[in-house]
Structure formats: C-alpha cells, structure tokens
C-alpha cells in the first residue's frame, strides 16, 4: 500500500527563523526604549545612512539621529499600546541631499522597532496610479463565483502591477503540501502548474510568520546580511523577535532553494480563509527586483481582498452542500419514520438516498446485536470484527478515517471497497453503530521534485541543503478514500442525534 506521507518536517519546523539577529540590506533597523526613545540596538548597516557606527549610536536619542522625525507622533503611537506596521515618514539630510525615509513602527511590550527604507523618488508606479486599476479589479473579483477564475484573475493582476517573471497561486492541503492552482510565467522559469510541493518547503514556523505578515519580500537572494548590535537585546535580555519585520533576514537553506529554482528575487503573499493560512501567491523574478513600500501596501490590500473573496466562495459552496445534505437527510429520516424502524428504513427499497447522504458506496448497521448491510461492504466475518473495532474508536462520538487500513491492519484485504469509514455510534456503550464506507480512490500526485529528498544533510550531520531538482516526480497513492469534509462530519452529528432520539423513543 502506497500511502501519502506527512512531509511537514519536524527539523525544519523547529528552526528559530524569527530570531535571525540580522536583516536584509534593502533597509535599516533600530530598536528604541519606550520611555526615553533612546536607541538600544540596531543594524550595523545604519552607518551607510547616517555615517555613524551603530556602536556610537547606542543610548543616544532617536531625535539626534533623525531631527525631522515627529517625536510627538512617535510617542503617541507608542502610547496606544502593542501594534505592528504603523507607517511613518520623515526627511533626512545625507551628504547635502534630502532623503525621504519610510518608517514602519512595531510597538512591543517593552520596546519599539523601527524599520527604515529610503523612499523610491521615482517609483515605477505610484499608489495613486495603481489605486483605480486595483479598485476596478476588485469589482470584477466581487462578481466572480468560480475559485479557479479568482486564482487566475488574482495572479494576473499582481503580475500586471509588479512585473514579476512568474507568479503562482498555491493551495495548502490538510497536511500542508501546496498545489499550484494557477500560474503565469515567462522567460527561463519552469512551469509547475498542477504540481504539488511538500510541506517542508514552507515549514510550520514559516507558516506561522505568514499569519503575522501579509507578504515577505526578498529583492536579492545574494544580499549581504546586516547583523544587529548588540547581539543580545539589553531590554529583553535575549535575541530580538523579528517575526513582524519585513527586513528579517532569510534562512540560508531558503536562499539556496531560490538558487536551485533559478530565481534571484521573490515575494510571497498570503491568502487567509477563516483565520487560517489557506495558500500563498508566490512571485519570482530571474534578476534582482525591489518593490517600494507604497506598491507593497497595494499587495497588503490585495491580500485581504483576495482572501475575502476566496473565503466567500468557499463558504457559499459549503452552505450549498450543507443545504443539499439536509434535504437528503430529511428524505432518509422520513423513510425510517414510515417504516417505524432504523433497520427497515435504511434497507428499504424506496430509500434511494441513503448512499448519497454521505457519498458512500455501502453501509453496515449493528442494532440490538443484529447486523444489516447495504451496498458494498466487507464480508460477514470481517465486518463483525470491524464493527467491534469501530465501536471502540467511536467511544467519544463520530469517528472517521480516509485510510482505514493504516488505522486497522485487518482492513487491508478489502481496502478497495472500504478505504474510508464514517462511524456513527448511537446506542448504550456504543453497542449500536452505523458505518458508512467509501472505496479506495487511487490518486496520482505530480510532485515538484522528489518530496523524499526535500532536505539532505552533509556528512557532519549539521549542515543541510534543499533539493536541487524540481523535475516532475509522480507518486501513486493507494489505500485512501476521498476525505470526509467538515460539512459531512456536522451532518453525521445531526443524523446521530436523530438516531439516538428515535431509538430511545422506540425503547420507552
């Protein structure tokens, strides 16, 4: 049996990528004491902007460094409490030239972080120029009911605004593998449309950072990292948490991964559904590519709009399925009432809806010690053992699995007709139980490279590398049925309540 492994690597997921203690070189970082607004930590590249070594700036006021920064406004923002990504602007004189600086303020419990970037004086496209075009796109998005069309329209719009060589929309599955749903590429980039990338490509701590940040920009994978000084933050007495910072330095393994994909710059934009990370819009460029803060704010806006529209379409689809299941359940319930028996009602010839209730191909009912079946089910001896096992698994309520043979070894001989089960207990001590069966659904997964080689370690066991090939690698997954959805589990709970009530009524 070829099962689908879980590729969410624990090793990658435990790396502290939020505490890199360094930043990318397209900006500068300073850390301030809340009370005094004195600099307590900063990036070593601040000297490029100010002409002063960070060691000389420690314990000096931010006002002495940036006299045009509105200190009153800064203090007011800090006084409002913990928040992130508060935009500020100020002017700065550098070698006789006046610079405009874009500042993002992150207010933490005991300190404030300033991310500083030079303003792009002549942006390729200004916020105001793009605004009306994006608003028009959102109007189109609001009338689009098809998920695939939303994905296609979204990447097309982002590519039009930003001009990346390639953009792809990934959707995560329940094991955090990402499948490319939509793609627009040019030049030397390879097509990955329809291919799946293992969860280790975006490990759990990286996914957690996308919950906090709408996007992540890497303008140049060959950037020179700028370290923070001092290494230990004197206020928190530990490494600074850079989770919310755009400038946060990138793990070396990811930069190597980019090189293996033949891209020099990348940006990833999150897609959220019901407060969970649903997918990513991944942007790649063969050469270096920097996007100013104003244009990136457009993508922050688009991230929210795209997420909202995808959430809305998914919700509508779920409501539609739920409504259809309620109709089917009502028909099944009516047949049971008409026959005055759960057993007779489920096995009655006129009950045409029992299999479509949970999109199953068979069921087995054990009630008062008697076993009844319908459709495709295991043989009698196999079925008795399965019913006993399922009664224990459903001790706390509804039990479901899409890979029965993995959970119950004895099911392997009949996995073709029963790879998935939905068990609904409804009697005292779970003695009465109803199981719906789903057949094996043989799936072909087109992986973007061999997922078993996602990470390789050097002989020292310390240094490691990402896979260097994204060549199509096909896997045939057996022993699994279609997944039981949340809507189906909710419907099963509702049907269980009916069975409990009906059975109790008949035994009174």
Secondary structure, 3 states (H helix, E strand, C coil): CCCCCCCCCHHHHCCCCCCCCEECCCCEEEEEECCCCEEEEEECCHHHHHCCCHHHHCCCEHHHHCCCCCHHHHHHHHHCCCEEEEEEEEEEEECCEEEEEEEEEEECCCEEEEEEEECCCCCCCCHHHHHHHHHHHHHHHHCCCCHHHHHHHHHHHHHHHHCCCEEEEEEECCCCCEEEEEEEECCCCCCCCCCEECHHHHCHHHHHHHHHCCEEEECCCCCCCEEEECCCECCCCECCCCCCCCCECCCHHHHHHHHHCCCCEEEEEEEEECCEEEEEEEEEECCCCCCCHHHHHHHHHHHHHHHHHHHHHHHHHHHHHHHHHHHHHHHHHHHHHHHCCHHHHHHCCCCCCHHHHCCCCEEEEEECCEEEEEECCCCHHHHHHHHHHHHHHCCCCCEEECCHHHHCHHHHHHCCCCCEEEEEECCHHHCCEEEEEECCCCEEEEEECCHHHCEEECCCCCCEEECCCCCEEEEEECCCCCCCCHHHHHHHHHHHHHHHHHHHHHHC
